[in-house]
Amino acid sequence: MDSKDKGDAFFSKEFSVEAKNDFFNHAFENSDYRHFPDDYKQHVLKADKHNLSAAWSKNSAIIIPSLTGAVPSENDADIMKRFAKVFEQAYIRFLDLQKAEDQAREAEIELALEKVRAKAMGMHNSEDISEATAVVFNELSHLGIEIERCGICIFKEARVLEVWSTTLSAKEKQVVDVITGYLDVDLHPMLQEIYRSWRDKLDFFAYELVGNEVKEYYELLKKTPDYRFPIIVKYPNHQIANCFYFNEGYIFTYTLNEIAYKDNLILRRFTNVFSLTYRRFLDLVNAEAQAREAQIEAALEKVRSRSLAMHRTEELQEAAEVLNIELNRLGLLNINQCGYAIYNEKNNQVLWLTRPDGTSREEFTLPIKGRNDTQ
């Protein structure tokens, strides 16, 4: 490499047997040279000569080693340099094409991620995760990532998983349904390992089911009362569950083979996008719960204020009207009428109720037959 760094166009040198063997012994153990046939390795190590010639270009080189001591002539060297220039031009063109393909692929991935992001950003309750799960599968399929099915799992309290899993048509590999339900982490060793990996804050975990393990796992799912699972006509010989973790759970894919490195990176990006939007979803749910609680507290305060302002029992009629108004504002059970009941010393109920139109009725008494002190 010193020759290339100096800017030489051509290099040729004969190396000693000791230098040759030192290099090749290292290469046969620590590089892809180890895949060479053993008879070729022995041929190289037994050779008593080694000459190396190279025609350099900026990004590439044409290199010709010789175990016979042959050295390129000046004319041969010129031909090598011309071939090196041609290959360099072709290689630069290849790099340009590769860059263009990478840019097109990146645009394709970003579009898929944006669709997942948009669907997740539109979630308002846990039921909406079903649609997000279908979008994740469809976009991964459009990117050419081979998966059998995929889904989203959220860890709940007491070692329970809330699951959204795609169900596919056998021919088109299109989502026809999303299975939802709950699974106990201790149902199967795979789920236990998945839980431990999430608890240990791993980014990725894969678990392979082989042979009868596949059928046993799905048979367990079918028997789980809180998880609706479709009938499988034919079980595969093996499946790999790939889990990509985020803070609250994971995105999973089932594949027949190990996921390629590039596809693994894409799935991690899908997980990051869903993770961020899921946290926004939790914030939204929390904000809605807080707003609902504030609404309930405001209604309680109005009922409380009207009740505290009473000076006579007759005013319970007005209090019943306020109660009716506030409960209906909260959308509680589509109330038709409501009011108050007070038990008197004669074991009767004295009632102040509203009419369906919200106005109050006159006070009336309702006898309670058979009422005792323990009721």
C-alpha positions as CSV (number, residue, x, y, z in Angstrom):
1,M,0.0,0.0,0.0
2,D,3.0,2.3,0.4
3,S,3.3,2.3,-3.4
4,K,-0.4,3.4,-3.9
5,D,0.0,6.1,-1.2
6,K,3.0,7.5,-3.0
7,G,0.9,7.8,-6.2
8,D,2.6,5.1,-8.2
9,A,0.6,3.8,-11.3
10,F,2.2,0.4,-11.2
11,F,3.9,-1.8,-8.6
12,S,5.8,-5.1,-8.9
13,K,7.9,-6.9,-6.2
14,E,9.2,-10.3,-5.4
15,F,8.7,-11.4,-1.8
16,S,10.7,-13.9,0.2
17,V,9.3,-17.3,1.1
18,E,9.2,-16.4,4.8
19,A,7.3,-13.2,4.1
20,K,4.9,-15.0,1.8
21,N,4.2,-17.8,4.3
22,D,3.8,-15.3,7.2
23,F,1.2,-13.4,5.2
24,F,-0.8,-16.4,4.0
25,N,-0.7,-18.2,7.3
26,H,-2.3,-15.1,8.9
27,A,-4.8,-14.8,6.0
28,F,-5.8,-18.4,6.1
29,E,-6.7,-18.1,9.8
30,N,-8.2,-14.5,10.0
31,S,-9.8,-13.7,6.7
32,D,-12.1,-15.1,4.0
33,Y,-9.0,-16.9,2.7
34,R,-9.8,-19.6,5.2
35,H,-12.6,-20.8,2.9
36,F,-10.0,-21.7,0.2
37,P,-9.6,-25.5,-0.4
38,D,-6.9,-27.1,1.8
39,D,-5.0,-28.4,-1.3
40,Y,-4.7,-24.9,-2.6
41,K,-3.5,-23.6,0.8
42,Q,-0.8,-26.2,0.8
43,H,0.1,-25.3,-2.8
44,V,0.6,-21.7,-1.8
45,L,2.6,-22.4,1.3
46,K,4.9,-24.9,-0.5
47,A,5.7,-22.5,-3.4
48,D,9.3,-21.2,-3.3
49,K,8.6,-17.9,-5.1
50,H,6.0,-15.1,-4.8
51,N,5.7,-12.1,-6.9
52,L,3.0,-9.4,-6.7
53,S,2.1,-6.9,-9.4
54,A,-0.5,-4.2,-9.2
55,A,-1.9,-1.4,-11.4
56,W,-3.3,1.3,-9.1
57,S,-6.3,3.5,-9.6
58,K,-8.0,5.9,-7.1
59,N,-10.7,3.4,-5.9
60,S,-9.6,0.1,-7.3
61,A,-6.7,-1.9,-8.6
62,I,-5.9,-4.9,-10.8
63,I,-3.6,-7.2,-8.9
64,I,-1.8,-10.3,-10.3
65,P,0.1,-12.6,-7.9
66,S,2.5,-15.2,-9.1
67,L,3.8,-18.3,-7.4
68,T,6.2,-19.0,-10.2
69,G,8.2,-15.8,-10.1
70,A,6.8,-14.5,-13.4
71,V,7.2,-10.7,-13.7
72,P,5.1,-8.6,-16.1
73,S,7.0,-7.1,-19.0
74,E,6.9,-3.3,-19.6
75,N,4.2,-4.0,-22.3
76,D,2.2,-6.2,-19.9
77,A,2.4,-3.5,-17.3
78,D,1.0,-0.9,-19.7
79,I,-1.9,-3.3,-20.6
80,M,-2.6,-3.8,-16.9
81,K,-2.7,0.0,-16.3
82,R,-5.1,0.4,-19.2
83,F,-7.4,-2.3,-17.8
84,A,-7.2,-0.6,-14.4
85,K,-8.4,2.7,-15.8
86,V,-11.3,1.0,-17.6
87,F,-12.3,-0.8,-14.5
88,E,-12.0,2.4,-12.4
89,Q,-14.4,4.2,-14.8
90,A,-16.9,1.3,-14.5
91,Y,-16.5,1.2,-10.7
92,I,-17.2,4.9,-10.5
93,R,-20.3,4.4,-12.6
94,F,-21.3,1.5,-10.3
95,L,-20.8,3.7,-7.2
96,D,-23.1,6.4,-8.8
97,L,-25.8,3.8,-9.5
98,Q,-25.4,2.3,-6.1
99,K,-25.8,5.8,-4.5
100,A,-28.9,6.5,-6.7
101,E,-30.4,3.1,-5.6
102,D,-29.6,3.8,-2.0
103,Q,-31.3,7.2,-2.2
104,A,-34.4,5.7,-3.9
105,R,-34.5,3.0,-1.3
106,E,-34.2,5.5,1.5
107,A,-37.0,7.5,0.1
108,E,-39.1,4.4,-0.1
109,I,-38.4,3.5,3.5
110,E,-39.1,7.1,4.7
111,L,-42.5,7.0,2.9
112,A,-43.3,3.7,4.6
113,L,-42.2,5.1,8.0
114,E,-44.3,8.2,7.4
115,K,-47.4,6.1,6.8
116,V,-46.8,4.3,10.1
117,R,-46.1,7.5,11.9
118,A,-49.3,9.1,10.5
119,K,-51.5,6.1,11.5
120,A,-49.9,6.0,15.0
121,M,-50.3,9.8,15.4
122,G,-54.0,9.3,14.7
123,M,-54.5,6.8,17.5
124,H,-57.0,7.9,20.2
125,N,-57.6,4.7,22.0
126,S,-56.1,1.2,22.2
127,E,-58.5,-0.1,19.6
128,D,-56.7,2.1,17.0
129,I,-53.5,0.0,17.4
130,S,-55.2,-2.7,15.3
131,E,-55.1,-0.4,12.3
132,A,-51.5,0.7,13.1
133,T,-50.5,-3.0,13.2
134,A,-52.0,-3.7,9.7
135,V,-50.1,-0.6,8.3
136,V,-46.8,-1.9,9.8
137,F,-47.2,-5.3,8.1
138,N,-48.4,-3.8,4.7
139,E,-45.5,-1.3,4.6
140,L,-42.9,-4.0,5.5
141,S,-44.3,-6.2,2.7
142,H,-44.1,-3.3,0.2
143,L,-40.5,-2.9,1.2
144,G,-39.9,-6.6,0.2
145,I,-39.1,-7.8,3.8
146,E,-40.2,-11.4,3.9
147,I,-42.4,-12.0,7.1
148,E,-45.1,-14.5,7.9
149,R,-46.9,-12.2,10.2
150,C,-46.2,-9.4,12.6
151,G,-47.7,-7.5,15.4
152,I,-47.3,-5.2,18.4
153,C,-47.2,-6.2,22.1
154,I,-47.5,-4.0,25.1
155,F,-46.4,-5.3,28.5
156,K,-49.1,-4.8,31.2
157,E,-48.9,-5.4,34.9
158,A,-48.6,-8.8,36.4
159,R,-46.6,-10.3,33.5
160,V,-49.3,-10.0,30.9
161,L,-49.0,-9.1,27.3
162,E,-51.6,-7.1,25.4
163,V,-51.3,-8.3,21.8
164,W,-52.2,-7.1,18.3
165,S,-51.2,-9.7,15.7
166,T,-51.9,-9.7,11.9
167,T,-53.9,-12.5,10.3
168,L,-53.1,-12.9,6.6
169,S,-54.8,-14.4,3.5
170,A,-52.9,-17.5,2.5
171,K,-52.3,-16.4,-1.1
172,E,-51.9,-12.6,-1.2
173,K,-50.2,-12.2,2.1
174,Q,-52.5,-9.3,2.8
175,V,-53.9,-8.4,6.3
176,V,-57.5,-9.7,6.6
177,D,-57.8,-9.3,10.3
178,V,-55.9,-8.2,13.4
179,I,-56.1,-10.5,16.4
180,T,-56.3,-8.8,19.8
181,G,-56.1,-10.2,23.2
182,Y,-54.0,-10.9,26.3
183,L,-51.3,-13.5,26.9
184,D,-49.7,-14.6,30.1
185,V,-46.0,-14.3,29.9
186,D,-45.6,-17.7,31.6
187,L,-47.7,-19.5,29.0
188,H,-44.6,-20.6,27.1
189,P,-40.8,-20.5,27.4
190,M,-40.5,-18.2,24.4
191,L,-42.7,-15.6,26.0
192,Q,-40.7,-15.9,29.2
193,E,-37.4,-15.3,27.3
194,I,-39.0,-12.4,25.4
195,Y,-40.1,-10.9,28.7
196,R,-36.6,-11.3,30.3
197,S,-35.0,-9.7,27.2
198,W,-37.3,-6.7,27.5
199,R,-36.8,-6.4,31.2
200,D,-33.0,-6.5,30.6
201,K,-33.5,-3.6,28.1
202,L,-32.2,-5.4,25.0
203,D,-32.9,-3.8,21.6
204,F,-33.5,-7.1,19.8
205,F,-34.2,-10.7,20.6
206,A,-34.9,-13.7,18.4
207,Y,-36.3,-17.1,19.4
208,E,-36.6,-20.1,17.0
209,L,-39.4,-22.6,17.2
210,V,-38.4,-25.9,15.5
211,G,-40.4,-29.0,14.6
212,N,-43.2,-29.9,17.0
213,E,-42.5,-26.8,19.0
214,V,-44.3,-24.7,16.4
215,K,-47.5,-26.7,16.7
216,E,-47.3,-26.9,20.5
217,Y,-47.0,-23.1,20.8
218,Y,-50.0,-22.4,18.5
219,E,-52.1,-25.0,20.2
220,L,-51.4,-23.2,23.5
221,L,-52.6,-20.0,21.9
222,K,-55.8,-21.5,20.7
223,K,-56.6,-22.7,24.3
224,T,-56.0,-19.2,25.8
225,P,-59.5,-17.8,26.6
226,D,-58.4,-14.1,26.3
227,Y,-56.7,-14.5,22.9
228,R,-58.6,-15.2,19.7
229,F,-56.4,-17.2,17.3
230,P,-57.3,-18.4,13.8
231,I,-57.2,-22.1,12.8
232,I,-53.9,-23.1,11.2
233,V,-54.3,-25.8,8.6
234,K,-50.6,-26.6,8.2
235,Y,-47.8,-25.7,10.6
236,P,-44.4,-24.7,9.3
237,N,-41.4,-26.8,10.2
238,H,-39.8,-23.9,12.0
239,Q,-40.4,-20.2,12.7
240,I,-38.3,-17.4,14.1
241,A,-39.9,-14.8,16.4
242,N,-38.0,-11.5,16.0
243,C,-38.6,-8.9,18.7
244,F,-37.7,-5.3,18.4
245,Y,-38.1,-3.6,21.8
246,F,-39.3,-0.2,22.9
247,N,-39.9,1.1,26.3
248,E,-43.5,-0.2,26.7
249,G,-43.3,-3.4,24.6
250,Y,-42.1,-4.6,21.2
251,I,-42.9,-5.0,17.5
252,F,-42.6,-8.7,16.5
253,T,-42.2,-10.4,13.2
254,Y,-42.3,-14.2,12.4
255,T,-40.0,-15.3,9.7
256,L,-38.9,-18.6,8.2
257,N,-35.2,-17.5,8.0
258,E,-32.9,-15.2,9.9
259,I,-33.6,-11.5,9.1
260,A,-31.0,-9.9,6.9
261,Y,-28.9,-7.2,8.4
262,K,-30.4,-4.4,6.3
263,D,-33.9,-5.6,7.0
264,N,-33.1,-5.7,10.7
265,L,-32.0,-2.0,10.6
266,I,-35.3,-1.1,8.8
267,L,-37.4,-2.9,11.5
268,R,-35.5,-1.0,14.2
269,R,-36.4,2.2,12.5
270,F,-40.1,1.1,12.4
271,T,-39.9,0.4,16.1
272,N,-38.4,3.8,16.9
273,V,-41.2,5.5,14.9
274,F,-43.9,3.5,16.7
275,S,-42.3,4.0,20.1
276,L,-42.3,7.8,19.8
277,T,-45.8,7.9,18.5
278,Y,-47.0,5.4,21.2
279,R,-45.6,7.7,23.9
280,R,-47.6,10.5,22.3
281,F,-50.6,8.3,22.4
282,L,-50.1,7.6,26.1
283,D,-49.7,11.3,26.7
284,L,-53.0,11.9,24.8
285,V,-54.8,9.2,26.8
286,N,-53.4,10.7,30.1
287,A,-54.5,14.2,29.0
288,E,-58.0,13.0,28.1
289,A,-58.2,11.2,31.5
290,Q,-57.1,14.4,33.3
291,A,-59.7,16.4,31.3
292,R,-62.4,13.9,32.1
293,E,-61.5,14.0,35.8
294,A,-61.6,17.8,35.8
295,Q,-65.0,17.6,34.1
296,I,-66.2,15.2,36.8
297,E,-64.8,17.4,39.6
298,A,-66.6,20.4,38.2
299,A,-69.9,18.6,38.1
300,L,-69.4,17.3,41.6
301,E,-68.6,20.8,42.8
302,K,-71.9,22.1,41.3
303,V,-73.9,19.3,43.0
304,R,-72.0,19.9,46.2
305,S,-72.5,23.7,46.2
306,R,-76.3,23.3,45.5
307,S,-76.6,20.7,48.3
308,L,-74.7,22.8,50.8
309,A,-76.9,25.8,50.0
310,M,-80.1,23.9,51.0
311,H,-82.0,25.1,54.1
312,R,-85.1,23.0,53.7
313,T,-85.7,19.4,52.5
314,E,-88.0,20.8,49.8
315,E,-84.9,22.2,48.1
316,L,-83.9,18.6,47.2
317,Q,-86.1,19.1,44.2
318,E,-83.8,21.7,42.8
319,A,-80.8,19.6,43.9
320,A,-82.2,16.7,41.9
321,E,-82.5,18.9,38.8
322,V,-78.8,20.0,39.2
323,L,-77.8,16.3,39.6
324,N,-79.7,15.4,36.5
325,I,-78.1,18.2,34.4
326,E,-74.5,17.3,35.5
327,L,-74.9,13.6,35.1
328,N,-76.2,14.1,31.6
329,R,-73.4,16.5,30.7
330,L,-71.0,13.7,31.7
331,G,-72.9,11.4,29.3
332,L,-73.4,9.0,32.1
333,L,-75.6,6.0,31.2
334,N,-78.0,8.0,29.1
335,I,-79.9,8.9,32.2
336,N,-83.7,9.2,31.9
337,Q,-84.3,10.4,35.4
338,C,-82.4,10.6,38.7
339,G,-82.8,12.0,42.2
340,Y,-82.3,11.4,45.9
341,A,-83.9,9.0,48.3
342,I,-83.9,9.3,52.1
343,Y,-85.0,6.6,54.5
344,N,-87.3,7.8,57.3
345,E,-88.0,6.3,60.6
346,K,-91.0,4.4,59.2
347,N,-88.8,2.4,56.9
348,N,-90.1,4.3,53.9
349,Q,-88.2,6.0,51.1
350,V,-88.9,9.7,50.6
351,L,-88.0,10.4,47.0
352,W,-87.1,13.6,45.0
353,L,-86.9,12.5,41.3
354,T,-86.6,14.3,38.0
355,R,-88.9,13.8,35.0
356,P,-87.5,12.7,31.6
357,D,-87.5,16.3,30.6
358,G,-85.2,17.2,33.5
359,T,-87.7,19.0,35.7
360,S,-88.3,17.8,39.2
361,R,-91.3,15.9,40.5
362,E,-93.1,16.6,43.8
363,E,-91.7,14.8,46.8
364,F,-93.3,11.4,47.3
365,T,-93.0,8.4,49.6
366,L,-92.3,4.8,48.6
367,P,-93.0,2.1,51.2
368,I,-90.3,-0.6,51.6
369,K,-91.8,-3.9,52.6
370,G,-89.7,-6.5,54.3
371,R,-86.7,-4.1,54.9
372,N,-84.7,-5.0,57.9
373,D,-81.7,-3.4,59.7
374,T,-79.1,-5.5,57.9
375,Q,-80.1,-4.3,54.5
